[in-house]
Amino acid sequence: MFKKLAWFTILIVILGSVAILVKPYLGTSEWEAKSGGEVIKLPEPRLRGEMSVEEAIARRRSIRTYKDEPLTIEELSQLLWAAQGITDERRKFRAAPSAGATYPFEVYVVVGKVMGLKPGVYLYNPFEHSLILVREGNFMQDLEEAALNQKWVGNAAINIVLVAYYERTTSVYGERGIRYVHMEAGHIGQNIYLQATSLGLGTVAVGAFHDDVVADILGTDGHPLYIFPVGRV
Ligand SMILES: Cc1cc2nc3c(=O)[nH]c(=O)nc-3n(C[C@H](O)[C@H](O)[C@H](O)COP(=O)(O)O)c2cc1C
């Protein structure tokens, strides 16, 4: 009996250690902290589109003029999946590459006009492919002002904001992790560009904004690095 108990204890200690070692690779998440908010399950992303990857690369352009029309929830689902969706369920790897699979980004969406979704600030949960409502209200104009009055930010249907948590990557790679985080932002951004192009939507990478004001709008203690307004063209 005592021997059985000892083995059981050893097993628990081993499993605990493995969980601690593996956790950074699963990506500790801000959505866990904000999990009290209303949860919106997104429709399943599709894996076949209307456009080849070659055509999407050839057609990709920064687009700053959008129609005053809402996006569908399917389009939003597809964009978020392309940004950070889980594409390897077993290992929880995501659509964009990440140094050591440390996944330093949280994806926020500032929603202005999406059918069936109230305007507000949402956080994407890649593990559930869902959104958590962080703040209700229309913050598109506030975001435009924070982005040095770039009017495409305010006129878009949504803005996808990439928020970095450097320590997830620097805890593994030290100082060098900083450049890895910036490289990863590029990978995620290009996925958003190509997915938007393939859906017939327009986007532009926006790097010019007041970091602290954007962080306040989102209610995050992470570092906003990139904003992608998206709208119908
Ligand atoms: C890091 C980075 C930051 C950018 N910041 C802005 C920005 O703040 N506002 C903007 O309108 N475009 C911004 N752009 C988009 C560029 O102006 C655009 O990519 C460039 O003019 C080339 O056009 P193309 O994307 O259509 O090929 C940025 C692009 C990158 C890569």
Ligand as a Chemical Component Dictionary entry (heavy atoms), coordinates in Angstrom:
data_LIG
# 
_chem_comp.id                   LIG 
_chem_comp.type                 NON-POLYMER 
_chem_comp.pdbx_formal_charge   0 
_chem_comp.three_letter_code    LIG 
# 
loop_
_chem_comp_atom.comp_id 
_chem_comp_atom.atom_id 
_chem_comp_atom.alt_atom_id 
_chem_comp_atom.type_symbol 
_chem_comp_atom.charge 
_chem_comp_atom.model_Cartn_x 
_chem_comp_atom.model_Cartn_y 
_chem_comp_atom.model_Cartn_z 
_chem_comp_atom.pdbx_ordinal 
LIG C1  C1  C 0 6.179  48.256 -40.020 1  
LIG C2  C2  C 0 5.180  48.970 -40.900 2  
LIG C3  C3  C 0 4.499  50.069 -40.408 3  
LIG C4  C4  C 0 3.536  50.714 -41.194 4  
LIG N1  N1  N 0 2.834  51.735 -40.654 5  
LIG C5  C5  C 0 1.877  52.340 -41.397 6  
LIG C6  C6  C 0 1.065  53.350 -40.823 7  
LIG O1  O1  O 0 1.185  53.709 -39.651 8  
LIG N2  N2  N 0 0.111  53.904 -41.616 9  
LIG C7  C7  C 0 -0.109 53.517 -42.905 10 
LIG O2  O2  O 0 -1.000 54.054 -43.533 11 
LIG N3  N3  N 0 0.659  52.539 -43.479 12 
LIG C8  C8  C 0 1.638  51.937 -42.755 13 
LIG N4  N4  N 0 2.357  50.908 -43.302 14 
LIG C9  C9  C 0 2.048  50.422 -44.667 15 
LIG C10 C10 C 0 3.075  50.904 -45.723 16 
LIG O3  O3  O 0 2.918  52.280 -45.945 17 
LIG C11 C11 C 0 2.870  50.107 -47.010 18 
LIG O4  O4  O 0 3.115  48.729 -46.760 19 
LIG C12 C12 C 0 3.789  50.600 -48.128 20 
LIG O5  O5  O 0 3.403  51.869 -48.561 21 
LIG C13 C13 C 0 3.846  49.659 -49.325 22 
LIG O6  O6  O 0 2.555  49.476 -49.874 23 
LIG P1  P1  P 0 1.887  48.014 -50.006 24 
LIG O7  O7  O 0 1.694  47.475 -48.627 25 
LIG O8  O8  O 0 0.598  48.254 -50.719 26 
LIG O9  O9  O 0 2.811  47.154 -50.794 27 
LIG C14 C14 C 0 3.311  50.269 -42.532 28 
LIG C15 C15 C 0 4.008  49.146 -43.013 29 
LIG C16 C16 C 0 4.916  48.497 -42.212 30 
LIG C17 C17 C 0 5.622  47.271 -42.749 31 
# 
loop_
_chem_comp_bond.comp_id 
_chem_comp_bond.atom_id_1 
_chem_comp_bond.atom_id_2 
_chem_comp_bond.value_order 
_chem_comp_bond.pdbx_ordinal 
LIG C1  C2  SING 1  
LIG C2  C3  SING 2  
LIG C2  C16 DOUB 3  
LIG C3  C4  DOUB 4  
LIG C4  N1  SING 5  
LIG C4  C14 SING 6  
LIG N1  C5  DOUB 7  
LIG C5  C6  SING 8  
LIG C5  C8  SING 9  
LIG C6  O1  DOUB 10 
LIG C6  N2  SING 11 
LIG N2  C7  SING 12 
LIG C7  O2  DOUB 13 
LIG C7  N3  SING 14 
LIG N3  C8  DOUB 15 
LIG C8  N4  SING 16 
LIG N4  C9  SING 17 
LIG N4  C14 SING 18 
LIG C9  C10 SING 19 
LIG C10 O3  SING 20 
LIG C10 C11 SING 21 
LIG C11 O4  SING 22 
LIG C11 C12 SING 23 
LIG C12 O5  SING 24 
LIG C12 C13 SING 25 
LIG C13 O6  SING 26 
LIG O6  P1  SING 27 
LIG P1  O7  DOUB 28 
LIG P1  O8  SING 29 
LIG P1  O9  SING 30 
LIG C14 C15 DOUB 31 
LIG C15 C16 SING 32 
LIG C16 C17 SING 33 
# 
